[in-house]
Amino acid sequence: MTKPIVDGLERELTGRARVIRLDVASAIGRRAARDYGVRGIPTFLLSDGQGQIVYHQIGPVNRQRVREIVTELESKEGK
C-alpha cells in the first residue's frame, strides 16, 4: 500500500520537501497526470527546486530511494 509510505515520507521530510497528492479522478489531477506523463497509478514524482522532474516511479514508492534523492538535491542546492 502506497499511502502509509507517502504519509511517513511526508512526516519525515517536513521542512525538507513538500508532498503534493493529486487524485486523477479530479479535473486538476487529470490535467497534472497528462502534463507529467503519468501512465500508471500510483505514480510518484520528485522535482528539484526549479520544478524539473528528477525521479519518476510507477507503482509502490521506494522510500529509501526517495530519501537518497532528497539528500542529493539538498547537497546540490547547498542546504
C-alpha positions in Angstrom: 0.0 0.0 0.0 1.4 3.4 -1.0 -0.5 5.7 1.3 1.3 4.7 4.5 4.7 5.1 2.9 3.9 8.5 1.5 2.4 9.5 4.8 5.6 8.5 6.5 7.8 10.3 4.0 5.7 13.4 4.4 6.3 13.4 8.2 9.9 12.5 7.8 10.7 15.2 5.2 8.8 18.1 6.7 10.8 21.2 6.1 13.0 19.4 3.5 10.5 18.5 0.8 6.8 19.2 0.1 4.4 16.3 -0.6 1.6 17.1 -3.0 -1.1 14.5 -3.6 -3.3 14.5 -6.6 -6.4 12.4 -7.4 -6.6 11.6 -11.1 -10.4 11.4 -10.7 -10.4 15.2 -10.2 -10.0 17.7 -13.1 -6.8 19.1 -11.7 -5.4 15.6 -11.1 -6.2 14.6 -14.7 -4.5 17.7 -16.0 -1.4 17.1 -13.9 -1.3 13.5 -15.0 -1.5 14.5 -18.6 1.2 17.3 -18.2 3.6 14.9 -16.3 3.0 11.9 -18.5 1.5 9.7 -15.8 0.8 6.3 -17.3 0.0 4.2 -14.2 -1.4 4.5 -10.7 0.2 5.1 -8.3 2.9 7.3 -9.8 5.4 9.1 -7.6 7.3 12.1 -8.9 10.1 14.2 -7.4 11.1 17.6 -8.7 14.1 19.8 -7.9 13.9 23.4 -6.8 13.4 24.6 -10.4 10.4 22.2 -11.0 12.3 19.7 -13.2 11.3 16.1 -12.6 14.3 14.2 -11.3 12.5 11.0 -10.3 9.5 9.2 -11.8 8.3 5.9 -10.4 5.2 4.0 -11.3 4.0 1.6 -8.6 4.8 1.4 -4.9 7.1 4.1 -3.6 10.7 3.2 -2.8 11.1 5.0 0.5 14.9 4.7 0.6 15.4 5.9 -2.9 13.2 9.0 -2.2 15.3 9.8 0.9 18.5 9.5 -1.2 17.3 11.8 -3.9 16.1 14.4 -1.4 19.5 14.3 0.2 21.2 14.6 -3.2 19.1 17.6 -4.1 19.8 19.3 -0.8 23.6 18.8 -1.4 23.3 20.3 -4.9 21.3 23.3 -3.6 23.7 23.8 -0.7 21.3 23.0 2.1 
